[in-house]
Amino acid sequence: MSGPTIRDIAREANVGTATVERVLNDRGGVRTELAERVIKAVKKLKYGGRRLTPHRGIIRIEVLLVQPEAGIFYADLNAAFQRISTSLDPAILVHRTVVREDDIPGIARHIAKPSLRRAGLIVLAPDHPEITESIRQARLAGVEVVQMLTGSAGEDVPYIGIDNYAAGRTAAYYMSRMLRGSSGTLLAICHSGAYRAHRERIRGFSDYLTQHMSGDHRFHQVIFGHDDNLFSAERLTEALRDDASVMGLYSVGAGMEGIAAALKAHPAKVFWIGHALTHSAAKCLRSGLMDICIDGAQETQARRSLDTVLRRLGLIEGEVNGAPVQFFTITAESLAASDGCNESRLRNGTLSV
């Protein structure tokens, strides 16, 4: 059986054969929307067994990242998208846009009414009705969207990330066992209530403690540090000063350097479980200040987000894993001697929490 022809591609893309020839030969003069349709048809029909086309960067996928005051997690995720984008077909351009976290109307406008055409959109932004509505508008315009950290836009918009409720329960599992026989209070600190991921982690943590911890322990307070180092340090210092019986802390966001500063100044050891294996987290683990880190495998999250968009655009074959991304529990003992965040990880998944 002969392979697909230019006429087949033109029929699939609903364009003329001259348009197909211009795109395939990279001669320009074709509207982005039409060139995009031709590329999708080429890929779908497996024309010539080639990579998409010589047309570079014609299919644009935007990664929209919010930038909090101390966004180490977001910086690492941005770097992961940059690394992965270099391995994609030249026809695919991954454009990373960083926006201010506190500008909700601006984020919503950018999602709903971008200045440039895009085929796909990956959104990491607060859970807010304006943003949810803007994602709905983008979907109505034919853009394939996925969300990270917060999944709020409905079943048609995939959420890519870890099972945050399970992560919170895992933190409580370890804390309740490591502090067994002790008496005191537990604290949690997170950015705010702006992200569903953070709310789910706190809920899982609280639920597990309610179900399993003895009367010698109590979950006392959730501190909102807004991922700001100075503010996190001030709020945590106040909480430690007000309650001398604090013996455990679960931090679910950033602001890690501020948290570390407050714990260093505190006279008693506080059992600390944090999130995301950044350089700061690795340093805190090695020093003994942090006891356990739960890492969400940011590189995997970035890779799966891009794969999900490409699959929904019809640009890659095969199914993309739709299950939550596997997270890891890390201790000082499991860190490699090398620097950076390429430490060996202890895979979580054998616990029933």
C-alpha positions in Angstrom: 0.0 0.0 0.0 1.4 3.4 -1.0 1.8 6.1 1.7 -0.2 9.3 2.1 0.1 11.9 -0.6 0.1 15.7 -0.5 -3.6 15.5 -1.6 -4.3 13.4 1.5 -2.7 15.9 3.7 -4.6 18.8 2.1 -7.8 16.9 2.5 -7.1 16.1 6.2 -6.0 19.7 6.9 -8.9 21.2 4.8 -6.4 23.4 2.8 -5.2 23.4 -0.8 -2.3 21.4 -2.0 -0.3 24.6 -2.7 -0.5 25.4 1.0 0.7 21.9 1.9 3.7 22.3 -0.5 4.6 25.7 0.9 4.6 24.4 4.5 6.5 21.2 3.7 9.1 23.1 1.8 9.3 25.9 4.4 8.7 28.6 1.9 6.6 30.8 4.2 3.6 32.9 3.3 1.2 30.6 5.1 -0.9 31.8 8.0 0.1 30.2 11.3 -3.3 28.6 11.8 -3.2 26.9 8.4 0.5 25.8 8.8 -0.5 24.3 12.2 -3.3 22.3 10.6 -0.9 21.0 7.9 1.7 19.9 10.5 -1.0 18.1 12.5 -2.2 16.3 9.3 1.4 15.4 8.4 1.9 13.8 11.8 -1.4 12.1 11.9 -1.0 10.5 8.4 2.7 9.7 9.1 3.7 11.4 5.8 7.2 10.4 4.7 8.1 9.0 8.2 9.7 12.3 8.9 9.7 14.5 11.8 6.9 17.0 11.6 8.2 19.5 9.0 11.2 21.8 8.5 8.9 24.5 9.7 10.4 25.6 13.1 8.4 26.7 16.1 5.1 26.9 14.2 3.2 25.0 16.9 3.4 27.1 20.1 2.9 25.7 23.6 2.9 28.3 26.3 3.9 27.5 29.9 2.4 30.1 32.2 4.2 30.2 35.6 3.3 32.5 38.5 6.2 34.1 40.3 5.8 34.4 44.1 8.4 36.4 46.1 10.6 33.4 46.8 9.6 30.9 44.0 12.4 28.4 44.1 10.0 25.6 43.1 8.8 27.7 40.2 12.3 28.5 39.1 13.2 24.8 39.1 10.1 23.9 37.2 10.9 26.6 34.6 14.4 25.2 34.2 12.8 21.7 33.7 10.6 22.9 30.9 13.6 24.6 29.3 15.6 21.4 29.3 12.8 19.3 28.0 11.9 21.7 25.2 15.3 21.1 23.6 14.4 17.5 22.9 11.1 18.2 21.1 10.5 18.3 17.4 11.8 21.6 15.9 8.2 22.4 14.8 7.2 22.7 18.4 8.1 25.9 20.4 7.7 25.9 24.1 7.4 29.5 25.3 7.6 30.1 29.1 5.9 33.2 30.5 6.3 34.3 34.1 3.5 36.5 35.6 3.0 38.1 38.9 1.2 35.9 41.3 -0.9 38.8 42.8 -2.2 40.1 39.5 -5.2 37.8 39.1 -7.0 40.0 36.5 -3.7 40.2 34.5 -3.3 36.4 34.6 -6.9 35.8 33.5 -6.6 38.3 30.6 -3.3 36.6 29.4 -5.0 33.2 29.5 -8.2 34.2 27.7 -6.8 36.8 25.3 -3.1 36.2 24.5 -1.1 38.5 22.2 0.1 35.5 20.1 -1.5 32.4 18.8 -0.9 29.2 20.7 -2.0 25.6 20.3 -1.5 24.5 23.9 -1.2 26.1 27.3 0.1 24.8 30.6 -1.0 26.8 33.6 0.5 27.0 37.0 -1.5 29.7 38.8 -3.7 30.3 41.9 -7.1 28.7 42.2 -9.4 31.7 41.4 -12.8 32.0 39.7 -11.4 34.5 37.2 -8.6 32.2 36.2 -10.9 29.2 36.0 -13.2 31.2 33.7 -10.3 32.3 31.5 -9.2 28.7 31.1 -12.7 27.8 30.0 -12.6 30.6 27.4 -9.2 29.3 26.1 -10.7 25.8 25.7 -13.6 27.2 23.8 -11.1 28.8 21.5 -9.6 25.4 20.7 -6.5 25.6 22.9 -5.5 22.4 24.7 -4.9 23.3 28.4 -3.5 21.4 31.3 -3.1 22.7 34.9 -0.4 22.1 37.5 -0.5 22.6 41.3 -4.2 23.5 41.1 -6.8 21.6 39.1 -9.9 23.7 39.1 -11.2 24.0 35.5 -13.1 20.7 35.3 -12.7 17.3 33.7 -11.9 18.6 30.3 -8.7 20.2 31.6 -6.2 17.6 32.9 -4.4 18.2 36.2 -0.8 17.1 36.2 0.8 16.6 39.6 1.2 14.4 42.6 -1.7 13.2 44.8 -1.4 16.1 47.3 -3.9 14.6 49.8 -1.8 11.4 49.9 1.4 13.5 50.4 -0.2 15.2 53.4 -1.2 11.9 54.9 2.3 10.5 54.2 3.9 13.5 56.1 1.5 12.8 59.0 2.3 9.1 58.9 6.0 9.7 59.4 5.5 12.5 62.0 3.1 10.5 64.1 5.5 7.6 64.3 8.7 9.6 64.8 7.1 11.6 67.6 5.4 8.6 69.3 5.8 8.8 73.0 6.3 12.6 73.0 3.8 15.2 74.0 3.3 18.6 72.3 1.7 20.5 69.4 2.2 20.4 65.6 2.2 23.2 63.2 1.9 23.5 59.4 3.0 26.4 57.2 1.9 27.0 53.6 1.7 29.8 51.0 -2.0 30.5 51.7 -5.3 29.0 50.7 -4.7 30.1 47.0 -3.6 26.7 45.7 -5.7 23.6 45.8 -2.5 21.5 46.1 -1.6 23.2 49.3 -5.1 22.9 50.7 -5.2 19.2 49.9 -1.8 18.6 51.6 -3.0 20.3 54.8 -6.3 18.4 54.7 -4.5 15.0 54.3 -2.1 15.9 57.1 -4.9 16.9 59.4 -7.2 14.0 58.6 -4.5 11.4 59.2 -3.6 13.0 62.6 -7.2 13.1 63.6 -7.6 9.4 62.8 -4.3 8.1 64.2 -2.5 10.4 66.7 -2.8 10.0 70.4 -4.2 12.5 72.8 -0.6 13.6 73.6 -0.4 15.4 70.3 -2.6 18.2 68.8 -2.5 19.9 65.4 -2.5 23.5 66.6 -2.1 25.9 63.7 -1.7 26.5 60.0 0.5 29.5 59.3 0.3 31.4 56.0 3.8 32.4 54.9 3.0 33.3 51.2 6.3 31.6 50.2 8.1 34.7 51.4 11.3 34.0 53.4 11.1 37.0 55.7 7.4 36.7 56.4 7.6 33.0 56.9 10.4 33.5 59.4 8.5 36.1 61.3 5.2 34.2 61.5 6.9 30.9 62.5 9.1 32.7 65.1 5.9 34.1 66.6 4.2 30.7 66.7 7.2 29.1 68.4 7.4 31.9 70.9 3.7 31.6 71.8 3.8 27.8 72.2 6.9 26.3 73.8 5.4 22.8 73.3 5.7 22.8 69.5 7.6 19.6 68.4 6.6 19.1 64.8 6.3 21.3 61.6 5.0 20.4 58.2 5.8 23.0 55.4 4.0 22.5 52.1 5.3 25.4 50.1 8.4 27.5 49.7 9.9 30.2 52.0 12.2 27.4 53.1 15.2 29.7 54.0 12.9 31.7 56.3 11.6 28.6 58.0 15.2 27.3 58.4 16.2 30.6 60.0 13.3 30.5 62.5 14.1 26.9 63.5 17.8 27.5 63.9 17.0 30.3 66.4 14.6 28.1 68.3 16.2 26.4 71.3 14.4 23.0 71.0 14.5 20.6 68.1 11.4 20.6 66.0 10.7 17.6 63.7 10.4 19.2 60.2 8.9 17.6 57.1 9.1 19.8 54.0 8.3 19.7 50.3 10.4 19.8 47.1 14.1 18.8 47.0 15.6 22.2 46.2 19.2 23.1 47.1 17.9 24.7 50.3 16.1 21.6 51.2 19.1 19.4 50.6 21.2 21.7 52.8 18.6 21.5 55.6 18.4 17.7 55.4 22.2 17.4 55.6 22.4 19.7 58.6 19.7 17.8 60.4 17.4 20.8 60.6 14.9 19.1 58.2 14.1 15.4 58.8 12.2 14.4 55.7 11.5 16.0 52.4 8.6 15.0 50.1 9.6 15.6 46.5 7.1 15.9 43.7 9.5 15.0 40.8 9.2 18.3 39.0 11.0 17.1 35.9 8.4 14.3 35.6 5.5 16.8 36.1 6.9 19.0 33.3 7.5 16.1 30.9 4.0 14.7 31.5 2.4 18.1 31.1 4.0 18.6 27.7 3.2 15.1 26.6 -0.4 15.5 27.6 -0.8 18.6 25.5 1.0 17.0 22.5 -1.1 13.9 22.8 -4.3 16.0 22.8 -3.1 17.9 19.8 -2.5 14.6 18.0 1.2 15.2 17.7 2.4 12.1 19.6 1.1 8.6 19.6 0.3 6.4 22.6 -1.4 7.1 25.8 0.1 9.5 28.4 -0.1 8.2 32.0 -3.0 10.0 33.6 -2.3 8.8 37.1 -0.9 11.2 39.7 2.9 11.7 39.4 4.7 9.5 41.9 6.3 11.4 44.8 9.3 10.5 46.8 10.3 10.7 50.5 13.9 11.7 51.1 16.1 11.8 54.2 19.7 12.8 54.8 20.7 9.2 54.6 19.3 8.9 51.1 21.1 12.0 49.7 24.0 11.4 47.4 27.3 13.0 48.3 27.1 15.2 45.2 25.7 18.7 45.4 22.6 19.9 43.6 19.2 18.2 43.6 20.2 15.0 41.7 20.2 13.1 45.0 19.0 9.5 45.1 15.4 9.2 46.2 13.5 6.8 48.3 10.3 6.0 46.3 7.1 6.4 48.3 4.3 4.0 47.4 4.6 1.1 49.8 2.8 2.8 52.6 -0.9 2.4 53.3 -1.9 5.8 54.5 
